[in-house]
Amino acid sequence: MLAQAFAVWRANSIEGLPKTIDPLEMPPALIKGISLIEWREEPGDWFVRPS
């Protein structure tokens, strides 16, 4: 699974970090373990997006 994720990472990066990765390219078993979090200015805290 890690090798598949790394292959997607390398395919999407030209020099350094990829600007974006389509989650549909990642192995489904890997996606199940990812929580999407984002910083919100108001109220100035991290927010976990519902899945």
Protein Blocks (a to p, Z undefined) as FASTA:
>chain_A
ZZmmmmmmmmmpmghcafbdcfklpcfklmmmpccddddfbgoiacdddZZ
